């Protein structure tokens, strides 16, 4: 498995709480995108404009919480074995962290 391509469980921790979602990251060259869903399959957020260079990556996210819709930016690092990822997320001046584990 190369880069971020594949199925992931991602956990996000921020001031709004903790969220986890699963999704299939689709990578094409150095670009990627993904929709992450909760346990019931309801979309949580969509990663867009994803870019990966080596093990470092960044993406934008559209997050919907009830009537609230906001944009977030993410930066992270893929582990050397390609099985985990971690990083930071920021939105509206707030920061949080995320970690993920490959599930495929």
MOPAC internal coordinates of N, CA, C and O (Angstrom, degrees):
PM7 1SCF
backbone

  N    0.0000 0     0.00 0     0.00 0    0    0    0
  C    1.4546 1     0.00 0     0.00 0    1    0    0
  C    1.5263 1   107.14 1     0.00 0    2    1    0
  O    1.2310 1   120.66 1   -51.33 1    3    2    1
  N    1.3084 1   116.35 1   128.67 1    3    2    1
  C    1.4575 1   119.13 1  -176.69 1    5    3    2
  C    1.5180 1   110.98 1  -108.73 1    6    5    3
  O    1.2310 1   120.72 1   -37.89 1    7    6    5
  N    1.3193 1   116.22 1   142.11 1    7    6    5
  C    1.4545 1   120.88 1   176.42 1    9    7    6
  C    1.5141 1   113.42 1    59.01 1   10    9    7
  O    1.2310 1   120.78 1    40.42 1   11   10    9
  N    1.3196 1   116.11 1  -139.58 1   11   10    9
  C    1.4612 1   122.50 1  -177.17 1   13   11   10
  C    1.5204 1   113.38 1   -92.24 1   14   13   11
  O    1.2310 1   119.99 1   168.75 1   15   14   13
  N    1.3139 1   117.62 1   -11.25 1   15   14   13
  C    1.4730 1   122.12 1  -176.90 1   17   15   14
  C    1.5300 1   110.23 1   -50.36 1   18   17   15
  O    1.2310 1   120.32 1   -51.12 1   19   18   17
  N    1.3333 1   116.99 1   128.88 1   19   18   17
  C    1.4535 1   121.34 1   175.09 1   21   19   18
  C    1.5163 1   112.97 1   135.71 1   22   21   19
  O    1.2310 1   121.28 1     5.92 1   23   22   21
  N    1.3211 1   115.16 1  -174.08 1   23   22   21
  C    1.4681 1   122.87 1  -177.24 1   25   23   22
  C    1.5367 1   109.58 1   -94.98 1   26   25   23
  O    1.2310 1   120.99 1   -45.47 1   27   26   25
  N    1.3561 1   115.71 1   134.53 1   27   26   25
  C    1.4674 1   122.17 1  -174.62 1   29   27   26
  C    1.5227 1   111.77 1  -134.01 1   30   29   27
  O    1.2310 1   121.11 1   -29.23 1   31   30   29
  N    1.3328 1   115.47 1   150.77 1   31   30   29
  C    1.4590 1   123.81 1   166.29 1   33   31   30
  C    1.5173 1   104.83 1  -109.07 1   34   33   31
  O    1.2310 1   120.38 1   -59.48 1   35   34   33
  N    1.3408 1   116.88 1   120.52 1   35   34   33
  C    1.4618 1   121.39 1  -176.38 1   37   35   34
  C    1.5239 1   109.46 1  -120.72 1   38   37   35
  O    1.2310 1   120.62 1   -48.66 1   39   38   37
  N    1.3395 1   116.42 1   131.34 1   39   38   37
  C    1.4616 1   123.16 1   179.03 1   41   39   38
  C    1.5169 1   108.93 1  -113.43 1   42   41   39
  O    1.2310 1   121.07 1   -51.69 1   43   42   41
  N    1.3230 1   115.57 1   128.31 1   43   42   41
  C    1.4600 1   122.92 1  -178.38 1   45   43   42
  C    1.5253 1   109.02 1  -114.97 1   46   45   43
  O    1.2310 1   120.42 1   -47.96 1   47   46   45
  N    1.3321 1   116.79 1   132.04 1   47   46   45
  C    1.4566 1   122.61 1   176.06 1   49   47   46
  C    1.5234 1   108.30 1  -120.32 1   50   49   47
  O    1.2310 1   121.13 1   -55.26 1   51   50   49
  N    1.3488 1   115.44 1   124.74 1   51   50   49
  C    1.4641 1   120.16 1   178.84 1   53   51   50
  C    1.5238 1   108.87 1  -151.29 1   54   53   51
  O    1.2310 1   120.18 1     0.93 1   55   54   53
  N    1.3200 1   117.26 1  -179.07 1   55   54   53
  C    1.4553 1   121.10 1  -177.82 1   57   55   54
  C    1.5329 1   112.78 1   -65.75 1   58   57   55
  O    1.2310 1   119.79 1   160.16 1   59   58   57
  N    1.3330 1   118.01 1   -19.84 1   59   58   57
  C    1.4626 1   121.57 1   177.48 1   61   59   58
  C    1.5250 1   111.99 1   -81.79 1   62   61   59
  O    1.2310 1   120.42 1   170.24 1   63   62   61
  N    1.3339 1   116.81 1    -9.76 1   63   62   61
  C    1.4624 1   120.91 1  -179.91 1   65   63   62
  C    1.5166 1   111.55 1   131.33 1   66   65   63
  O    1.2310 1   121.37 1    15.46 1   67   66   65
  N    1.3133 1   114.98 1  -164.54 1   67   66   65
  C    1.4625 1   121.68 1   178.02 1   69   67   66
  C    1.5195 1   108.87 1  -114.00 1   70   69   67
  O    1.2310 1   121.10 1   -43.80 1   71   70   69
  N    1.3168 1   115.51 1   136.20 1   71   70   69
  C    1.4527 1   121.82 1  -178.61 1   73   71   70
  C    1.5200 1   108.49 1  -132.81 1   74   73   71
  O    1.2310 1   120.47 1   -35.40 1   75   74   73
  N    1.3055 1   116.70 1   144.60 1   75   74   73
  C    1.4587 1   119.01 1   172.80 1   77   75   74
  C    1.5197 1   108.16 1  -134.16 1   78   77   75
  O    1.2310 1   121.28 1   -31.22 1   79   78   77
  N    1.3068 1   115.16 1   148.78 1   79   78   77
  C    1.4546 1   120.71 1  -178.88 1   81   79   78
  C    1.5081 1   110.74 1  -152.40 1   82   81   79
  O    1.2310 1   121.28 1   -20.85 1   83   82   81
  N    1.3081 1   115.16 1   159.15 1   83   82   81
  C    1.4584 1   121.11 1   176.61 1   85   83   82
  C    1.5216 1   108.75 1  -118.05 1   86   85   83
  O    1.2310 1   121.09 1   -29.17 1   87   86   85
  N    1.3016 1   115.53 1   150.83 1   87   86   85
  C    1.4540 1   119.41 1   179.00 1   89   87   86
  C    1.5067 1   112.23 1  -171.33 1   90   89   87
  O    1.2310 1   121.52 1   -16.15 1   91   90   89
  N    1.3012 1   114.70 1   163.85 1   91   90   89
  C    1.4552 1   123.17 1   178.75 1   93   91   90
  C    1.5262 1   107.69 1  -101.30 1   94   93   91
  O    1.2310 1   120.79 1   -65.21 1   95   94   93
  N    1.3387 1   116.10 1   114.79 1   95   94   93
  C    1.4654 1   119.90 1   175.87 1   97   95   94
  C    1.5211 1   107.55 1   -83.19 1   98   97   95
  O    1.2310 1   121.28 1   -52.76 1   99   98   97
  N    1.3123 1   115.16 1   127.24 1   99   98   97
  C    1.4574 1   121.63 1   178.09 1  101   99   98
  C    1.5171 1   107.96 1  -107.15 1  102  101   99
  O    1.2310 1   121.05 1   -63.27 1  103  102  101
  N    1.3189 1   115.60 1   116.73 1  103  102  101
  C    1.4596 1   121.41 1  -177.79 1  105  103  102
  C    1.5070 1   109.62 1  -112.27 1  106  105  103
  O    1.2310 1   121.35 1   -44.40 1  107  106  105
  N    1.3196 1   115.02 1   135.60 1  107  106  105
  C    1.4588 1   121.79 1   175.70 1  109  107  106
  C    1.5255 1   106.61 1  -133.47 1  110  109  107
  O    1.2310 1   120.78 1   -73.08 1  111  110  109
  N    1.3394 1   116.11 1   106.92 1  111  110  109
  C    1.4647 1   119.96 1  -175.13 1  113  111  110
  C    1.5039 1   109.81 1    65.19 1  114  113  111
  O    1.2310 1   120.33 1    55.06 1  115  114  113
  N    1.3454 1   116.98 1  -124.94 1  115  114  113
  C    1.4603 1   120.05 1   179.37 1  117  115  114
  C    1.5290 1   112.63 1  -100.19 1  118  117  115
  O    1.2310 1   119.87 1  -165.66 1  119  118  117
  N    1.3456 1   117.85 1    14.34 1  119  118  117
  C    1.4658 1   123.23 1   178.72 1  121  119  118
  C    1.5242 1   110.24 1  -113.34 1  122  121  119
  O    1.2310 1   120.60 1   -29.45 1  123  122  121
  N    1.3414 1   116.46 1   150.55 1  123  122  121
  C    1.4595 1   119.93 1   176.19 1  125  123  122
  C    1.5212 1   110.98 1  -151.79 1  126  125  123
  O    1.2310 1   120.99 1   -17.49 1  127  126  125
  N    1.3346 1   115.70 1   162.51 1  127  126  125
  C    1.4622 1   122.82 1   175.01 1  129  127  126
  C    1.5193 1   108.32 1  -149.46 1  130  129  127
  O    1.2310 1   120.91 1   -15.71 1  131  130  129
  N    1.3439 1   115.86 1   164.29 1  131  130  129
  C    1.4555 1   119.92 1  -177.84 1  133  131  130
  C    1.5205 1   109.64 1  -168.07 1  134  133  131
  O    1.2310 1   120.30 1   -37.00 1  135  134  133
  N    1.3367 1   117.03 1   143.00 1  135  134  133
  C    1.4617 1   122.23 1   167.88 1  137  135  134
  C    1.5154 1   106.96 1  -109.61 1  138  137  135
  O    1.2310 1   120.57 1   -55.11 1  139  138  137
  N    1.3192 1   116.51 1   124.89 1  139  138  137
  C    1.4623 1   121.03 1   178.47 1  141  139  138
  C    1.5177 1   109.74 1  -101.96 1  142  141  139
  O    1.2310 1   121.00 1   -44.30 1  143  142  141
  N    1.3393 1   115.70 1   135.70 1  143  142  141
  C    1.4603 1   122.04 1  -176.19 1  145  143  142
  C    1.5221 1   110.47 1  -121.58 1  146  145  143
  O    1.2310 1   120.79 1   -25.25 1  147  146  145
  N    1.3383 1   116.10 1   154.75 1  147  146  145
  C    1.4604 1   120.49 1   176.23 1  149  147  146
  C    1.5347 1   109.39 1   -79.25 1  150  149  147
  O    1.2310 1   120.46 1     5.36 1  151  150  149
  N    1.3412 1   116.72 1  -174.64 1  151  150  149
  C    1.4676 1   121.51 1  -176.67 1  153  151  150
  C    1.5215 1   113.04 1   -59.33 1  154  153  151
  O    1.2310 1   120.28 1   149.19 1  155  154  153
  N    1.3394 1   117.08 1   -30.81 1  155  154  153
  C    1.4665 1   120.62 1  -178.40 1  157  155  154
  C    1.5242 1   112.56 1   -85.07 1  158  157  155
  O    1.2310 1   120.30 1   175.27 1  159  158  157
  N    1.3416 1   117.04 1    -4.73 1  159  158  157
  C    1.4576 1   120.73 1  -178.74 1  161  159  158
  C    1.5223 1   113.64 1    93.87 1  162  161  159
  O    1.2310 1   120.32 1  -177.99 1  163  162  161
  N    1.3360 1   116.99 1     2.01 1  163  162  161
  C    1.4666 1   121.51 1   178.50 1  165  163  162
  C    1.5257 1   109.42 1   -75.08 1  166  165  163
  O    1.2310 1   119.99 1   -51.78 1  167  166  165
  N    1.3427 1   117.63 1   128.22 1  167  166  165
  C    1.4664 1   120.19 1   179.68 1  169  167  166
  C    1.5294 1   112.13 1   -60.11 1  170  169  167
  O    1.2310 1   120.90 1   -47.81 1  171  170  169
  N    1.3388 1   115.88 1   132.19 1  171  170  169
  C    1.4638 1   122.24 1   176.30 1  173  171  170
  C    1.5157 1   110.82 1   -97.11 1  174  173  171
  O    1.2310 1   121.04 1   127.93 1  175  174  173
  N    1.3315 1   115.61 1   -52.07 1  175  174  173
  C    1.4570 1   120.05 1   178.59 1  177  175  174
  C    1.5218 1   109.55 1  -158.42 1  178  177  175
  O    1.2310 1   122.02 1   -20.79 1  179  178  177
  N    1.3281 1   113.74 1   159.21 1  179  178  177
  C    1.4592 1   121.46 1  -177.82 1  181  179  178
  C    1.5206 1   108.67 1  -119.42 1  182  181  179
  O    1.2310 1   120.63 1   -56.73 1  183  182  181
  N    1.3219 1   116.41 1   123.27 1  183  182  181
  C    1.4605 1   121.38 1   176.79 1  185  183  182
  C    1.5176 1   109.04 1   -85.89 1  186  185  183
  O    1.2310 1   120.80 1   -50.80 1  187  186  185
  N    1.3264 1   116.07 1   129.20 1  187  186  185
  C    1.4638 1   121.50 1   179.36 1  189  187  186
  C    1.5193 1   108.90 1  -131.16 1  190  189  187
  O    1.2310 1   120.85 1   -10.72 1  191  190  189
  N    1.3073 1   115.99 1   169.28 1  191  190  189
  C    1.4674 1   122.36 1   177.34 1  193  191  190
  C    1.5202 1   112.08 1    53.00 1  194  193  191
  O    1.2310 1   120.05 1  -149.16 1  195  194  193
  N    1.3262 1   117.51 1    30.84 1  195  194  193
  C    1.4521 1   121.01 1  -179.52 1  197  195  194
  C    1.5196 1   112.06 1   -69.46 1  198  197  195
  O    1.2310 1   120.84 1   -44.52 1  199  198  197
  N    1.3198 1   115.99 1   135.48 1  199  198  197
  C    1.4610 1   122.47 1   178.22 1  201  199  198
  C    1.5229 1   108.12 1  -133.13 1  202  201  199
  O    1.2310 1   120.50 1   -43.36 1  203  202  201
  N    1.3304 1   116.65 1   136.64 1  203  202  201
  C    1.4575 1   120.91 1   176.57 1  205  203  202
  C    1.5186 1   108.87 1  -126.98 1  206  205  203
  O    1.2310 1   120.98 1   -42.11 1  207  206  205
  N    1.3320 1   115.74 1   137.89 1  207  206  205
  C    1.4538 1   122.61 1   177.28 1  209  207  206
  C    1.5204 1   106.51 1  -137.42 1  210  209  207
  O    1.2310 1   120.38 1   -70.31 1  211  210  209
  N    1.3157 1   116.88 1   109.69 1  211  210  209
  C    1.4599 1   120.12 1  -173.45 1  213  211  210
  C    1.5095 1   108.85 1    65.30 1  214  213  211
  O    1.2310 1   120.53 1    59.07 1  215  214  213
  N    1.3377 1   116.59 1  -120.93 1  215  214  213
  C    1.4625 1   120.63 1   177.42 1  217  215  214
  C    1.5298 1   112.62 1  -100.58 1  218  217  215
  O    1.2310 1   119.98 1   171.88 1  219  218  217
  N    1.3371 1   117.65 1    -8.12 1  219  218  217
  C    1.4672 1   121.99 1  -179.67 1  221  219  218
  C    1.5206 1   110.65 1   -87.08 1  222  221  219
  O    1.2310 1   120.81 1   -37.19 1  223  222  221
  N    1.3337 1   116.06 1   142.81 1  223  222  221
  C    1.4580 1   119.37 1   178.49 1  225  223  222
  C    1.5243 1   110.55 1  -145.45 1  226  225  223
  O    1.2310 1   121.09 1   -18.68 1  227  226  225
  N    1.3307 1   115.52 1   161.32 1  227  226  225
  C    1.4656 1   122.34 1   176.06 1  229  227  226
  C    1.5233 1   107.42 1  -146.38 1  230  229  227
  O    1.2310 1   121.07 1   -23.73 1  231  230  229
  N    1.3364 1   115.55 1   156.27 1  231  230  229
  C    1.4619 1   120.80 1   178.87 1  233  231  230
  C    1.5167 1   109.29 1  -161.04 1  234  233  231
  O    1.2310 1   121.19 1   -16.63 1  235  234  233
  N    1.3167 1   115.33 1   163.37 1  235  234  233
  C    1.4548 1   122.59 1   171.32 1  237  235  234
  C    1.5264 1   106.38 1  -104.26 1  238  237  235
  O    1.2310 1   120.74 1   -25.07 1  239  238  237
  N    1.3248 1   116.19 1   154.93 1  239  238  237
  C    1.4651 1   120.22 1   178.57 1  241  239  238
  C    1.5157 1   109.51 1  -137.03 1  242  241  239
  O    1.2310 1   121.20 1   -38.83 1  243  242  241
  N    1.3087 1   115.32 1   141.17 1  243  242  241
  C    1.4587 1   122.35 1   171.67 1  245  243  242
  C    1.5206 1   106.09 1  -104.54 1  246  245  243
  O    1.2310 1   120.58 1   -59.17 1  247  246  245
  N    1.3316 1   116.49 1   120.83 1  247  246  245
  C    1.4570 1   121.84 1  -175.71 1  249  247  246
  C    1.5279 1   109.07 1  -117.63 1  250  249  247
  O    1.2310 1   120.78 1   -47.77 1  251  250  249
  N    1.3418 1   116.12 1   132.23 1  251  250  249
  C    1.4641 1   121.18 1   176.15 1  253  251  250
  C    1.5128 1   108.57 1  -119.61 1  254  253  251
  O    1.2310 1   120.67 1   -55.13 1  255  254  253
  N    1.3240 1   116.33 1   124.87 1  255  254  253
  C    1.4544 1   123.50 1   174.84 1  257  255  254
  C    1.5246 1   106.40 1  -126.76 1  258  257  255
  O    1.2310 1   120.06 1   -79.50 1  259  258  257
  N    1.3114 1   117.49 1   100.50 1  259  258  257
  C    1.4601 1   120.37 1  -176.04 1  261  259  258
  C    1.5173 1   109.71 1    62.39 1  262  261  259
  O    1.2310 1   120.59 1    55.89 1  263  262  261
  N    1.3255 1   116.48 1  -124.11 1  263  262  261
  C    1.4656 1   120.88 1   178.46 1  265  263  262
  C    1.5209 1   112.51 1   -85.18 1  266  265  263
  O    1.2310 1   120.52 1   168.57 1  267  266  265
  N    1.3339 1   116.61 1   -11.43 1  267  266  265
  C    1.4627 1   122.11 1  -178.46 1  269  267  266
  C    1.5239 1   110.54 1   -80.94 1  270  269  267
  O    1.2310 1   120.67 1   -49.51 1  271  270  269
  N    1.3151 1   116.32 1   130.49 1  271  270  269
  C    1.4541 1   122.30 1   175.66 1  273  271  270
  C    1.5236 1   107.57 1  -130.44 1  274  273  271
  O    1.2310 1   120.45 1   -52.85 1  275  274  273
  N    1.3373 1   116.74 1   127.15 1  275  274  273
  C    1.4556 1   118.87 1  -179.29 1  277  275  274
  C    1.5196 1   111.28 1  -141.93 1  278  277  275
  O    1.2310 1   121.70 1   -16.98 1  279  278  277
  N    1.3060 1   114.35 1   163.02 1  279  278  277
  C    1.4627 1   121.37 1   177.91 1  281  279  278
  C    1.5176 1   108.91 1  -104.98 1  282  281  279
  O    1.2310 1   120.92 1   -37.63 1  283  282  281
  N    1.3059 1   115.84 1   142.37 1  283  282  281
  C    1.4582 1   121.56 1   179.66 1  285  283  282
  C    1.5200 1   108.95 1  -132.59 1  286  285  283
  O    1.2310 1   121.03 1   -22.28 1  287  286  285
  N    1.3340 1   115.64 1   157.72 1  287  286  285
  C    1.4585 1   120.09 1   174.32 1  289  287  286
  C    1.5201 1   108.03 1  -120.56 1  290  289  287
  O    1.2310 1   121.15 1   -36.91 1  291  290  289
  N    1.3292 1   115.40 1   143.09 1  291  290  289
  C    1.4554 1   121.81 1  -177.23 1  293  291  290
  C    1.5155 1   109.97 1  -126.57 1  294  293  291
  O    1.2310 1   120.90 1   -36.37 1  295  294  293
  N    1.3228 1   115.88 1   143.63 1  295  294  293
  C    1.4637 1   122.44 1   173.01 1  297  295  294
  C    1.5127 1   106.77 1  -136.21 1  298  297  295
  O    1.2310 1   120.58 1   -41.98 1  299  298  297
  N    1.3310 1   116.50 1   138.02 1  299  298  297
  C    1.4527 1   117.90 1  -177.81 1  301  299  298
  C    1.5048 1   113.98 1  -157.24 1  302  301  299
  O    1.2310 1   122.00 1     3.16 1  303  302  301
  N    1.3321 1   113.78 1  -176.84 1  303  302  301
  C    1.4510 1   122.27 1  -177.23 1  305  303  302
  C    1.5240 1   108.94 1  -137.71 1  306  305  303
  O    1.2310 1   120.61 1   -47.10 1  307  306  305
  N    1.3081 1   116.44 1   132.90 1  307  306  305
  C    1.4549 1   123.94 1   175.54 1  309  307  306
  C    1.5244 1   107.93 1   -87.02 1  310  309  307
  O    1.2310 1   120.10 1   -44.14 1  311  310  309
  N    1.3461 1   117.42 1   135.86 1  311  310  309
  C    1.4657 1   120.54 1  -179.85 1  313  311  310
  C    1.5275 1   110.51 1   -62.92 1  314  313  311
  O    1.2310 1   120.70 1   -19.96 1  315  314  313
  N    1.3241 1   116.27 1   160.04 1  315  314  313
  C    1.4626 1   120.80 1  -178.54 1  317  315  314
  C    1.5242 1   112.43 1   -58.75 1  318  317  315
  O    1.2310 1   120.12 1   144.42 1  319  318  317
  N    1.3443 1   117.37 1   -35.58 1  319  318  317
  C    1.4644 1   119.99 1  -179.82 1  321  319  318
  C    1.5278 1   112.16 1   -84.68 1  322  321  319
  O    1.2310 1   119.71 1   176.92 1  323  322  321
  N    1.3465 1   118.16 1    -3.08 1  323  322  321
  C    1.4531 1   122.19 1   176.82 1  325  323  322
  C    1.5182 1   114.66 1    74.98 1  326  325  323
  O    1.2310 1   119.60 1  -167.71 1  327  326  325
  N    1.3332 1   118.36 1    12.29 1  327  326  325
  C    1.4656 1   121.60 1  -176.08 1  329  327  326
  C    1.5249 1   113.96 1  -100.59 1  330  329  327
  O    1.2310 1   120.00 1   166.69 1  331  330  329
  N    1.3477 1   117.61 1   -13.31 1  331  330  329
  C    1.4606 1   121.66 1  -178.63 1  333  331  330
  C    1.5180 1   109.74 1  -138.23 1  334  333  331
  O    1.2310 1   121.36 1   -20.56 1  335  334  333
  N    1.3270 1   115.01 1   159.44 1  335  334  333
  C    1.4585 1   120.93 1   174.26 1  337  335  334
  C    1.5209 1   108.20 1  -143.38 1  338  337  335
  O    1.2310 1   120.66 1   -21.36 1  339  338  337
  N    1.3209 1   116.33 1   158.64 1  339  338  337
  C    1.4628 1   121.61 1   177.51 1  341  339  338
  C    1.5171 1   108.56 1  -157.58 1  342  341  339
  O    1.2310 1   121.31 1   -19.05 1  343  342  341
  N    1.3366 1   115.11 1   160.95 1  343  342  341
  C    1.4499 1   118.31 1   179.20 1  345  343  342
  C    1.5114 1   112.82 1   172.93 1  346  345  343
  O    1.2310 1   121.32 1    17.11 1  347  346  345
  N    1.3315 1   115.08 1  -162.89 1  347  346  345
  C    1.4587 1   122.47 1  -178.80 1  349  347  346
  C    1.5175 1   110.42 1  -121.28 1  350  349  347
  O    1.2310 1   121.35 1   -24.56 1  351  350  349
  N    1.3071 1   115.02 1   155.44 1  351  350  349
  C    1.4625 1   121.77 1   176.96 1  353  351  350
  C    1.5214 1   107.26 1  -133.78 1  354  353  351
  O    1.2310 1   120.19 1   -37.07 1  355  354  353
  N    1.3290 1   117.24 1   142.93 1  355  354  353
  C    1.4642 1   120.77 1   177.59 1  357  355  354
  C    1.5249 1   109.70 1  -137.19 1  358  357  355
  O    1.2310 1   121.84 1   -38.00 1  359  358  357
  N    1.3461 1   114.09 1   142.00 1  359  358  357
  C    1.4656 1   121.70 1   178.31 1  361  359  358
  C    1.5180 1   108.51 1  -156.27 1  362  361  359
  O    1.2310 1   120.20 1   -44.58 1  363  362  361
  N    1.3017 1   117.23 1   135.42 1  363  362  361
  C    1.4613 1   123.19 1   177.14 1  365  363  362
  C    1.5332 1   111.99 1    51.67 1  366  365  363
  O    1.2310 1   120.10 1  -142.39 1  367  366  365
  N    1.3231 1   117.41 1    37.61 1  367  366  365
  C    1.4501 1   121.80 1   178.46 1  369  367  366
  C    1.5229 1   114.31 1    79.80 1  370  369  367
  O    1.2310 1   119.81 1  -179.38 1  371  370  369
  N    1.3164 1   117.97 1     0.62 1  371  370  369
  C    1.4584 1   122.73 1   178.84 1  373  371  370
  C    1.5186 1   109.71 1  -102.05 1  374  373  371
  O    1.2310 1   120.81 1   -29.62 1  375  374  373
  N    1.3384 1   116.06 1   150.38 1  375  374  373
  C    1.4624 1   120.60 1  -179.86 1  377  375  374
  C    1.5211 1   109.67 1  -122.67 1  378  377  375
  O    1.2310 1   121.46 1   -28.36 1  379  378  377
  N    1.3074 1   114.81 1   151.64 1  379  378  377
  C    1.4510 1   121.79 1   176.01 1  381  379  378
  C    1.5144 1   109.10 1  -148.25 1  382  381  379
  O    1.2310 1   120.87 1     5.68 1  383  382  381
  N    1.3130 1   115.94 1  -174.32 1  383  382  381
  C    1.4611 1   120.32 1   178.99 1  385  383  382
  C    1.5215 1   109.44 1  -133.58 1  386  385  383
  O    1.2310 1   120.99 1   -18.86 1  387  386  385
  N    1.3090 1   115.71 1   161.14 1  387  386  385
  C    1.4582 1   120.85 1   176.00 1  389  387  386
  C    1.5279 1   109.49 1  -143.11 1  390  389  387
  O    1.2310 1   122.00 1   -22.78 1  391  390  389
  N    1.3112 1   113.77 1   157.22 1  391  390  389
  C    1.4651 1   120.65 1   173.95 1  393  391  390
  C    1.5243 1   106.51 1  -145.43 1  394  393  391
  O    1.2310 1   121.19 1   -26.10 1  395  394  393
  N    1.3030 1   115.33 1   153.90 1  395  394  393
  C    1.4487 1   119.90 1  -178.43 1  397  395  394
  C    1.5012 1   112.14 1  -144.95 1  398  397  395
  O    1.2310 1   121.93 1   -21.09 1  399  398  397
  N    1.3255 1   113.91 1   158.91 1  399  398  397
  C    1.4552 1   121.64 1   179.74 1  401  399  398
  C    1.5212 1   109.06 1  -137.63 1  402  401  399
  O    1.2310 1   121.08 1   -47.49 1  403  402  401
  N    1.3126 1   115.54 1   132.51 1  403  402  401
  C    1.4576 1   120.92 1   179.11 1  405  403  402
  C    1.5332 1   109.10 1   -65.87 1  406  405  403
  O    1.2310 1   120.22 1   -43.57 1  407  406  405
  N    1.3362 1   117.18 1   136.43 1  407  406  405
  C    1.4622 1   120.41 1  -179.50 1  409  407  406
  C    1.5227 1   113.15 1  -115.29 1  410  409  407
  O    1.2310 1   119.85 1  -176.38 1  411  410  409
  N    1.3280 1   117.90 1     3.62 1  411  410  409
  C    1.4716 1   119.29 1   179.07 1  413  411  410
  C    1.5175 1   111.54 1  -104.31 1  414  413  411
  O    1.2310 1   120.10 1   180.00 1  415  414  413

